[in-house]
């Protein structure tokens, strides 16, 4: 699965976090993701593919999900995640 980014498309790679910090969703450059929930690190892991502003996920158990990036926010499975800025 290739991550489709270009000079004109923002990089979605990095950590995405809910406002309360409970869910931490890391999009890795190798088209893998790792999602932590609360104190449970790596609660979900799998692969992803980005097409335009849409993301499709397949976790390692075969479960599928999707989401959309809109105005710098990731909307995924009823969650709203914000990209964490590097410090």
N, C-alpha and C positions, 0 to 999 in steps of 0.2 A: 504494500500500500504506500503510495507516494504522497507526501505532504505537498500540496500544490500551493506554493507561495512564489511570489515574484517581487520585483522591485516596487511594483504598484500596489501590492497587497500586504497588509500588516502581518507581522509574525505572531502567530497565536501560540507559539511554543513558550512554555513557562508555567508558573503556578497561578491557578485560578482559585479564588477563595470566596465562600459565602460571606456576607457582611458580618455575621457573628463568629466567623472563623471555624465553625464546626466541620465544614467540608472543605478539604484542600485537594484540588484536582490538578495534578501535574501532567502537562502535555510535553512529552519528551521528544527530542529531535529525531529519534529513531522510529517515530510513528507508534510509540507505545505510550500508555497512560498509566498513572498510579494514583488512585484516589484514597485519601484518608478520611475517616469519619470519627470525629471526637478523638479519643485516645487510641483508636484502632488504626494503626498505620497499615497501608496497603490493604484496605478493606476490599477494594476492587482493582483489578489490573487487566489490561488487554491492549488491543490495537485500535487505532483510529485512522480515519481518512478525512481530509478536509477538501471540499470542493466549493470554491467561492467562499461564501460566508456560512456554509453548512458543514457540520461535522457528524460523521457516522462512527459509532463505537461498536466493537465486538469484544466482550470481555472473555477471559480465558475459559469460562464455562460455556460459552456460546450465546449468552444473553446479548441482545442488541438494543441499542438506544441511539438517539440522535439529539442534535441541538443546533442552535443558530447563534452566530455572533452578530450583534447589532449595536452600533455606536460604542464599541469598546467593551461591551458586556456580553457574557456567555449565558444564554438561556438554555438550560438542559434539564429535562425531566422534572419540570416544575420548580427548579432551583434557579437562582440568579447568582452568577459568580463574576467576580471582578478580578482583573489581572493584578497580581501582586507586583509592585514595583521593586526592582533590585535596590538594595541599600548600599 
